[in-house]
């Protein structure tokens, strides 16, 4: 028996260091099983800080550099303001389709991910977005997730040992005050969690959805309030 220690190589791409990004980056950097690399574009700033060893200055060049990553998180980024290019989006699609890597969409209130729907990444997106509400929806009072039947059985949403305890954990999580303008899940997607109250003509709004594309998996996270879950931890 050969035992070897392996680390997940993770790339996090974001425009601004919003709270969701800071929480995610800190959580990943503390995990001994994860090797995280971060790219912050800082659109509108002529000079940016160098950061620490976790940061890179530009998107990985070519498929050889990008192929090192097992998971890629795409935050509130798009094609504008010299961020991603159509070629880089094509490489990301191939990374998921052929290398079985994971891709996580984490949109934000600036709506930059709408421009990604004009690239080859559109085929991977698990939900349909409402282009009449690019900035998403915000409220002063917190909203909450509700697990679907699939979500209650999924390992991705398992936060407790039993199904009953797991539902209680999700119901007790601090709420979110912004969510993406998702209209409905696309064909082939699995919805794990929906908005507890908001509905449209298609039903409850999908906020946590996955889909398989080629050999890889894609996840859509429709809120930016997971950083609040650290409350009391």
C-alpha positions as CSV (number, residue, x, y, z in Angstrom):
1,X,0.0,0.0,0.0
2,X,1.4,3.4,-1.0
3,X,0.2,6.4,1.0
4,X,0.9,9.9,-0.2
5,X,-0.3,13.3,0.8
6,X,-2.0,15.3,-2.0
7,X,-3.3,18.8,-1.9
8,X,-6.2,20.3,-3.9
9,X,-5.0,23.1,-6.1
10,X,-7.6,25.9,-6.0
11,X,-7.7,29.2,-8.0
12,X,-9.9,32.0,-6.8
13,X,-10.6,34.8,-9.3
14,X,-12.3,38.0,-8.0
15,X,-12.6,41.7,-8.9
16,X,-12.8,43.3,-5.5
17,X,-12.0,41.8,-2.0
18,X,-15.6,41.6,-0.9
19,X,-16.5,39.9,2.4
20,X,-17.4,36.6,0.6
21,X,-14.0,36.5,-1.0
22,X,-12.1,37.3,2.2
23,X,-14.0,34.6,4.1
24,X,-13.4,32.0,1.3
25,X,-9.8,32.8,0.9
26,X,-9.1,32.6,4.6
27,X,-11.0,29.3,5.0
28,X,-9.1,27.7,2.1
29,X,-5.7,29.0,3.2
30,X,-6.2,27.5,6.7
31,X,-7.1,24.1,5.2
32,X,-3.9,21.9,5.2
33,X,-5.4,19.9,2.3
34,X,-5.7,22.9,0.0
35,X,-3.1,24.9,-1.9
36,X,-4.9,28.2,-2.8
37,X,-3.9,30.8,-5.4
38,X,-5.8,34.1,-5.7
39,X,-6.1,36.6,-8.5
40,X,-7.6,40.0,-7.7
41,X,-8.2,42.4,-10.7
42,X,-9.0,45.6,-8.7
43,X,-10.8,47.2,-11.7
44,X,-10.4,51.0,-11.7
45,X,-7.2,51.0,-9.7
46,X,-3.9,51.9,-11.4
47,X,-1.8,50.5,-8.6
48,X,-2.6,47.5,-6.5
49,X,-0.8,45.9,-3.6
50,X,1.4,42.9,-4.1
51,X,-0.3,40.7,-1.5
52,X,1.4,37.7,0.0
53,X,2.6,34.4,-1.6
54,X,-1.0,33.3,-2.3
55,X,-1.5,36.0,-4.9
56,X,-0.6,36.0,-8.6
57,X,-0.5,39.1,-10.9
58,X,-2.3,37.6,-13.9
59,X,-4.4,34.8,-15.1
60,X,-2.5,31.5,-15.7
61,X,-1.1,31.6,-19.2
62,X,-2.1,28.7,-21.5
63,X,-3.6,25.3,-20.7
64,X,-0.4,23.9,-19.1
65,X,-0.5,26.4,-16.2
66,X,-4.3,26.3,-15.9
67,X,-4.3,22.5,-15.8
68,X,-2.6,22.5,-12.4
69,X,-5.9,23.5,-10.7
70,X,-8.5,21.1,-9.5
71,X,-11.1,23.8,-8.7
72,X,-11.6,27.4,-10.0
73,X,-13.8,29.9,-8.2
74,X,-15.1,32.8,-10.4
75,X,-16.4,35.7,-8.3
76,X,-17.9,38.9,-9.5
77,X,-15.7,39.0,-12.7
78,X,-16.3,39.3,-16.4
79,X,-14.8,40.4,-19.7
80,X,-14.9,44.1,-19.0
81,X,-12.2,46.3,-17.3
82,X,-9.4,44.1,-18.7
83,X,-10.4,41.1,-16.6
84,X,-11.1,37.7,-18.2
85,X,-10.8,37.2,-22.0
86,X,-12.8,35.0,-24.3
87,X,-9.8,32.7,-24.8
88,X,-9.4,32.3,-21.0
89,X,-13.1,31.4,-20.8
90,X,-12.6,28.8,-23.5
91,X,-9.7,27.3,-21.5
92,X,-11.8,27.2,-18.4
93,X,-14.5,25.3,-20.3
94,X,-12.0,22.8,-21.5
95,X,-10.6,22.4,-18.0
96,X,-14.0,21.3,-16.7
97,X,-15.0,19.3,-19.7
98,X,-11.9,17.3,-20.3
99,X,-9.8,17.4,-17.0
100,X,-12.8,16.8,-14.6
101,X,-12.0,20.0,-12.7
102,X,-14.6,21.9,-10.7
103,X,-15.9,25.4,-11.5
104,X,-17.8,27.5,-9.0
105,X,-19.7,30.6,-10.1
106,X,-20.1,33.2,-7.3
107,X,-21.8,36.2,-8.8
108,X,-21.9,39.6,-7.1
109,X,-24.0,42.8,-7.0
110,X,-22.0,44.4,-9.8
111,X,-23.4,41.8,-12.2
112,X,-20.1,41.2,-14.0
113,X,-20.8,37.5,-14.7
114,X,-23.5,38.5,-17.2
115,X,-20.7,39.1,-19.7
116,X,-19.5,35.5,-19.2
117,X,-22.8,34.4,-20.8
118,X,-21.5,35.8,-24.1
119,X,-18.6,33.3,-24.0
120,X,-18.2,29.6,-24.1
121,X,-18.8,29.5,-20.3
122,X,-22.5,30.0,-21.1
123,X,-22.8,26.3,-21.8
124,X,-21.7,25.5,-18.2
125,X,-23.9,28.0,-16.3
126,X,-26.4,26.0,-14.2
127,X,-29.2,28.7,-14.1
128,X,-30.8,31.3,-16.3
129,X,-30.3,34.9,-15.2
130,X,-32.7,37.8,-15.4
131,X,-31.0,40.4,-17.6
132,X,-33.5,43.1,-16.5
133,X,-32.0,43.0,-12.9
134,X,-28.3,42.8,-13.5
135,X,-27.4,44.0,-10.0
136,X,-29.5,41.2,-8.3
137,X,-31.8,41.7,-5.3
138,X,-31.0,43.2,-1.9
139,X,-33.0,43.7,1.2
140,X,-32.5,45.1,4.7
141,X,-34.0,42.0,6.3
142,X,-32.1,38.7,6.0
143,X,-33.5,36.0,3.7
144,X,-32.8,32.2,4.1
145,X,-32.1,29.1,2.1
146,X,-34.5,26.1,1.9
147,X,-33.1,22.8,0.9
148,X,-34.8,20.9,-1.9
149,X,-35.3,17.1,-1.8
150,X,-32.1,16.7,-3.7
151,X,-30.4,19.1,-1.3
152,X,-31.4,17.1,1.7
153,X,-29.7,14.0,0.2
154,X,-26.6,15.7,-1.2
155,X,-23.2,15.5,0.4
156,X,-22.5,19.1,-0.7
157,X,-25.2,20.4,1.7
158,X,-24.6,17.9,4.5
159,X,-23.7,20.0,7.6
160,X,-24.8,17.5,10.2
161,X,-24.8,13.7,10.7
162,X,-28.6,13.1,10.3
163,X,-31.1,14.6,7.9
164,X,-33.2,16.1,10.7
165,X,-30.2,17.8,12.3
166,X,-29.0,18.9,8.9
167,X,-32.3,20.7,8.2
168,X,-32.1,22.4,11.6
169,X,-28.6,23.6,10.9
170,X,-29.6,25.1,7.5
171,X,-32.6,26.8,9.1
172,X,-30.4,28.2,11.8
173,X,-27.8,29.7,9.5
174,X,-27.5,33.5,9.5
175,X,-29.4,34.9,6.5
176,X,-28.2,36.7,3.4
177,X,-29.2,40.2,2.3
178,X,-28.4,39.9,-1.4
179,X,-29.0,37.2,-4.0
180,X,-28.4,36.8,-7.7
181,X,-31.2,37.4,-10.3
182,X,-31.6,33.7,-11.1
183,X,-34.9,32.9,-12.9
184,X,-34.8,29.1,-13.1
185,X,-32.5,26.2,-13.4
186,X,-31.4,25.1,-16.8
187,X,-32.0,21.6,-18.2
188,X,-29.6,19.1,-16.7
189,X,-29.0,21.1,-13.5
190,X,-29.8,19.9,-10.0
191,X,-31.1,22.5,-7.5
192,X,-29.9,21.9,-4.0
193,X,-31.4,25.0,-2.3
194,X,-33.9,27.7,-3.2
195,X,-35.0,31.0,-1.7
196,X,-37.3,30.3,1.2
197,X,-39.8,33.1,0.2
198,X,-39.1,34.6,-3.2
199,X,-41.0,32.9,-6.1
200,X,-41.6,33.7,-9.8
201,X,-43.6,32.1,-12.6
202,X,-41.1,29.1,-12.5
203,X,-41.4,28.5,-8.8
204,X,-38.8,29.1,-6.0
205,X,-35.7,31.0,-7.1
206,X,-32.7,28.6,-7.4
207,X,-29.8,29.8,-5.2
208,X,-27.6,26.7,-5.0
209,X,-27.4,24.5,-8.1
210,X,-25.0,22.0,-9.7
211,X,-24.6,20.4,-13.1
212,X,-22.2,18.0,-14.7
213,X,-20.4,19.2,-17.8
214,X,-18.2,16.7,-19.6
215,X,-16.0,15.0,-17.0
216,X,-16.3,17.9,-14.5
217,X,-18.8,19.5,-12.2
218,X,-20.1,23.1,-12.0
219,X,-21.6,24.8,-8.9
220,X,-23.7,28.0,-8.8
221,X,-23.8,29.9,-5.5
222,X,-26.5,32.6,-5.8
223,X,-25.8,34.6,-2.6
224,X,-22.8,36.4,-1.1
225,X,-23.7,35.8,2.5
226,X,-21.9,32.6,3.4
227,X,-19.2,34.6,5.3
228,X,-21.9,35.3,7.9
229,X,-22.0,31.6,8.7
230,X,-18.9,32.0,10.9
231,X,-21.0,33.7,13.5
232,X,-20.7,31.8,16.8
233,X,-17.9,29.6,15.4
